[in-house]
Amino acid sequence: MSILQPGLIQVIIHLRSYMQFFRLTDKQFRYLVIATGTAALIYMTLTQPITFNFANFVFLVLMATLAESQPVITDSEKTISVGFAIDLCALLLYGPMAAAWVVFLSNIFAVTHVKRWGYLHMFNTPVDYLLFNAMNLTLSVIACGFVYQKMGGPMLASLTMNADLGINAVLKTLSSHIFSIIIGIMAHIMVNTSIISIHISITTDQKAMMAWAYSFLWSVFNLLIVGLMGVTIATLYASYGAFVVVLFMVPLLMARNFFVQYVKMRDVYLNTIMALTSAIEAKDVYTKGHSERVQKISMAIAKEMHLSGPQLEMLRYAAILHDIGKIGISESILNKPARLERSEFEKIMEHPLIGSKIVEEIDFLSRAAKIIRSHHEYYDGSGYPDGLKGSEILLESQILTVADAYDAMTTTRPYREAFSPDGAWAELERNIGRQFSPEVVKAFKRAVEKRKEIGDAF
């Protein structure tokens, strides 16, 4: 963490309160960021000296556009891009104004492929979203450059104009200002994550500080590593010229492709498990669509309780896969049109253990496996398989328990008709403190009331 963090926290809190006071919508906030970024870019263009020739500038824009067009999408919320390496290279070589234009143009011209929507580019992306993303990163790199220069960081182009510096001299210069570079990168992260967090807090019910903490922690490691690449590229560029940078980009893109293959393999594992879930619902005709509905309810409760991004992600997987252990249960038991015998119910009680063992075989779902194992634990300790109680039960499991029970009650089963929503609620409230966590049920009630206001029931 940076020494600037406490001050930033206060800024985020005050900005969030101002957004609420002026009742800014997400669209108005995007326009505010676009206007601020445009003003900053124009001001820098008019006040900063031009330290580069046209060919150098076009080369950096092309390299940055290529990098921005090749992100690695690790999940629905996070991407890894090496574009910042080129942006930082431009900053170290030619200063903040050049870097700001490289960032802005590369984000405008980038073409990225997203599995759900295909290729996204400037001609099929809403203008306000396109400019918002570009100006967010432009403001971030301007902040990075401002801090770097205020701490005495030099522009390599101005040094090499006066002397023919070799790679050792360039490395010595940059290493002597490494602290300035790191603090500049932290300023970039703080501005970028603050803007994104405020936007998230306006468009969702998630608290700005929760969104910021998740974004900040994810960005620090990512951008510090990519920033090190940027310092390396700037060193090579200043010492040997553009050709060496092109050679450097080849292994970088190869590494990117290796990581893409890893992400695809992870998706293959997950899709296989999802297929098994579909097979479960095919065996138990009364629970078709159950996992999807439980996921929807779980996410609504979790957001109401302000769970972090990683917690939301693992809960989403756990909700989808929570009944996968029923693959090992006989159809005659699952579809029995009467109450189960004790021995049959004991078989049903094995499904959390079976499910957790299946899911824990996938490394990145290890926490989801723990959530699945405990989703039939009761708040008073009378559940199964481990007899956990209260805070001993993972919060995500407590949420999943409520979501699973509510959907089960409002769905017709072989041995009974579905409860009405009011009947299901009465049952939930009757079992608060016994089967269900009081805080989770309260959060669920808040989520239901909010959805009623917009006419969207569970």
N, C-alpha and C positions, 0 to 999 in steps of 0.2 A: 504494500500500500504506500501511497505517497503522503508526504507531509501536507499536501494541499487538500487531502480528502475531507477533513472536518468542515472546511470552508465550502467545499462543493456540496456537501450534504445540506448545509443551510440554504445554499442557492437553489437546489432542487426543491426543497420544502417550500421556499418562498415563491418560486416560479409556479409550482403546482397550485398554491393558494391563489396566486394571481389569475391563473387559468380558470379556476372555479369562480372567482369574483367576476371576471369579465365574461364568463360563460362561453369561452372559446370552444368551438367544435374542433374535431380532428382536422377537418378541411381548413378551417381558419388558422389553426396552428401550423399546418404545412405551408400555407401562404406566408405566415410570419417568418418561418425559417427561410423560405425562398427569398423573401424581400431582404432579410438580414444578410444572407449569403451574397446576394447580388450587390448590395451596397458595399459590403466588405471587399468583394472582388474588384469592383470599379475603383474603390478608393485605393487599393493596393496597386492597381494598374496605373493610376494617375500619379502616384507618389513614389513608387519604387523604381529604381533604375533597371534597364534591360541589360542583363549580363550574359546573354546567350544569343547565338545566331539561329536563324530560322530552321536550318537543317537539324541542329542539335535538339531543338524544341520538338519538331515533328517526330524525330526518332523516339524521344521519350514518351510522347503521346501514343505512338503506335505500340511501344512495348507495354505501356500501362494498360492500354485498351485490350491487348492480347491477354494480359494477366487478369484483368477484371472479367474477361469473357470465359475464363477457365476456373471458376470457383469450385470448391468441393462442398457439396451440400451434405452435411453429416446427419441432419434430421430436419424436422419441420421448422426449427427455429434458428439453427446455426449454420453458417457457412465459413469456410476457410478460403481466403484469397491472398495471393501474393502481390496483389496490386499495390499495397502499401509499401512494399520494398522499392518499387519504381518511384512512387511518390516521395519517399524519404530520400532516395538517390537524387531526385530533381532538387529537393530542398537543400541538401548538402552541397550540391554542385552550384546551383544558380540562385538560391534564396527562396523565400516564401511566395513571392509573386509567381515565379515560374512553376513552383510546385502546385499552387492553387489552380492555375490554368490546366496543368497536366491532369490533376484530379478531376476537375470539372469536365473536361472534354472526354477523358477516358470513360467516365461513368455515363456520359450522354451517348457515346458511340458503342459501348460494350453490347455484345450479343451473348446472352446466357441461356442455357438449356435447363428447364425445370420440368421434371417428370410429369407433373399434372397438367401443365399448360404449354409445353413445347418450348420453342425458342421465343425469348422475350427480348425486345429491342425498342428503340425510340419510336418506331412507327406503330407499335401495338400496345404500348404502355401508356396509361393516363398521364398527361403532361404534368399534373401536380405531383404525382408520385415520383415520376422520373426526376423532376427538378428538386423535389424534397430530398431524395437520396443523394443526388449530386451535390446539393448545397450543404447538406449535413456533413458530408466528408470534406467538402471545400473549407467550411468553417473549422473543422477539426484540424486540418493540415495547416491552416493559417494560425491557429492557436499553437500548434507544435512549432512552427517557424518563429512565431513571436517570442515564445519562451526560450527557444534555442539561441536566437540572436541576443536577447536580453542577458543571457548568461555568458555571452562572449563567443558563441560559436561562429566560426568563420565560413565563408563560401569558398569552396575549393577552386572554383573557376577564377576568382580574383587572385588567388595565390599562384595558380599555374600560369596566369597571364604574365606575372612579373618574374617568374623563374620556372625552369623546366624541372619540376619535382619528380623524383622517382617514386616507386611504390613504397619504399621504406620511409621517405619523408611524408608521404600522404598518410600512411598508417600512423606515424608518430603524431601528426597533426590531429587526426581523428581520435586517437587513443587519449590524447591530452584533454579532449572535450567530450569524452564518453558519458560523463555525468550529465552534461548539458543535453546530449542526445537522448538519454534515458528519461530525463525530466520532460523533455519536449514530447516524447512518445506518450508519457503519462498524461500530459495535457491534451494530446490528441484523443486518447481513450476517454478521458473525462468529459470532454465536450461531446464527442460522438455518443457515448452511452447515456449522457444526460438528456440529449435531444430525443433519442430513441425511447428512453424510459418515460419521459413526459408524454410523448405521443401514445405509448402503450397505456399509461394511466388515464388518458383522456378517452381512448377508444374502448377500454375494458374496465373492469372493477378492480384490477390488480393495483396495489399501492405502488406509487412511483419509486419509493425506496427499495421495495422488494425487487421490482423490475430492474432498477439500476444496479443493485448488488449482484444479481445474477449476470447481467450483461458485463459489468465491470470485471468480475472475477474470470469470466470466460475470455474477455478480450485481452487481459493483461498478458497471460502466457502466450497467446496467439500472436499479438502484435509485437511483443518483445523479440520473439524468435524471427518473425518476418522483418522486424526492424534491423536485426543483425544481418539478414540477407541484404537489406538496403544499404547498410554501411559497406558491405563487401562489394556490392555492385558499384557504388560511388567510387570506392578505392580503385577498382579495375578500370572504370571509365576514365577517371582523372589520370591514371598512369599509362594506360595502353590504348584508350579510345573505344569507340562504339562496338567494333567487331568482337572484342573480348566479351562484352556484355551479352551479345547474341549467343556466343558459345556457352556462357554461364546459364542462359535461360533454358538451354536444351536439357541438361540434367534436372533442372528445376521442374520443368514440365513433365519429364519422365517420372520424377518422384510424385508429382501430382496424380499421374495416371495410375501409379501403384496404389495410392491412397483411394482413388476412385474405385479400383477393383476390390479393395478391402470393404468399402462402404456397400458396394453391390453384393458382396458375399454376405455381409451382415443382413442385408435386406432379404437375401435368399433364405437364410435361417429363419428370419421372422415370418416371411411369407409361408414357409413350410408349417410353422407352428399355427399360423392363422388358418391354413387349410385344415389342420387337425381340429381347430375350434369349429369350423364349419361342419366337419364330420360329426362332432359331438352334437351339434344342434340338429343334424339330420337324424341322429339316433333318437333324440328326445324331441319329438315333434311339438311338444307344448312349450319349449323354450326357444323356438326360432326367433332370432333377433334379440334375444335376452342380453347377450354380451354387449351388443352395440348400445342398447338402452342403458345398461349399467354403466358403460363408459361415459355416456352423456350426463347421467345424473352425478357420477363421481367427479367429473370435471367441474360441474357447476358448484358442487359443495366445496371442492378443493380451492377453487378460485375465491369463493366467499370467505374461506379461511386463510387466504393469502399464502398458499404453499409456494415454494420456490419453483423455478423452472425445472430443475432436475427432478424434484418431487412430482411435479405434474406429469413429466414425461414417463417416469416409472409407474405411476398410478394408472396412466392411460394404457400402458402395455398390460399391467396386472388386471385391469378391468376387462380388457378384451380376452385375456387368457385365463381368467379366474376359474372357469369350469373345465379346463382342459383335462383335469384328472379324471373326469367322468368317462374318458375313453376306456378306462379299465373297469368300468361298472357295467354289469349285464343290462341289456335293453329291457328284460323282463322286470327288473327292479325299477329302472328309470321311468318306464311307462305303465307301471302297475296302477290299475284304476281303483285303488283302495289304499288305506293307510298302511304303511310299511310295518312288517314284523320287526322285532328288536334286532334279530340277526341281519335282516336286510338293511335296516338303518345303519348298523355298524359298518356294512359295506360302503354305504353312501358316505359315511364319515371319513373314509380313506381318501376321498378325492382331493382334499387340499394337499395331503402329503404326496400323492401321485403327481398332481399338477406341479407342485414346487420342484420335485425331482426332475420332471421333464424340462421345465423352464431354466433351472439352474445350470443345465448343461451349456447354455449360451452365456458366455462371459458377461456381455454388456447388460444382461437381464437378471443379474444375481440379486439385486434389490427387489425387482419385481417378483422373483421367486419367493422371497421372504414375505412380501405382502400377500401373495396367494396362499401361502402356508397358514397365515393367521386370519384369513377373512371369515372364518367361522368361530373365532374366539369371542367370548361374551365379556362385556364390560365388568361384570361381577365375578369373572373367573370360572363360570360354569360351562364355557364353550369347549371346543376341541380344535386341534389335536393336543395342545400343550397346556391347556388350562391357564393361560395367561389372563391377567386382569388389569384394568385401568391403564396407566401409563406404560405398563409392560408391553402393551400391544402397539405396534407401529401405528402412527396417526393415519397413514394411508390405508392400513387394514381396517381401522375403525370406520373410515369413510366408505370403503368398499362394502363393509358389512351392512351399513344403512342403505346404500344404493341397491345392493343385491336383494335385501329383504323387501324393500319397497316395490321393486319391479316384480319380484316373485309373488308378492301379495296381490298385485294388480293384474296378474296374468292368470288365466284359467289353467288349472293343473288337473291331472287325471282323477284325483280324489276330491276336488272341490272347484266351485266356480270362483271367478276373480272377485277380489274385494273392490268396492268402490273407492275412489281416491280418499273420500272422507273416512271410510272404514279403515283403510290402510294407515291413514294419519293417526287415527285413534289407537291403533295397535302399536305404532311407533312410539307414541307418547306414553302409552301404558307400560312400555318396556324400557323407558329411559332409566339409566342407572343399573338396569339388570342386563339386558342384551345390548343396549345401544349407549354410546357416549352422549351425554347431555349436550356438549358443545357441538358435536357433529349434527345432531338433530336440529339444534337451533340454527346452525348454518344452512342446513337443508331447507328449513322453513323460510329463511330470508331469501334463498335462491328461488324458491317457488313463488313467493310474493312478488319478486322482481319480474319473473317471467310472466306472471298473471297480468302485470301492468302493460306488457307489450303483446299480450294475447298469445303467448307461446308456452303451452303446458307441456309437461314431461309425458 
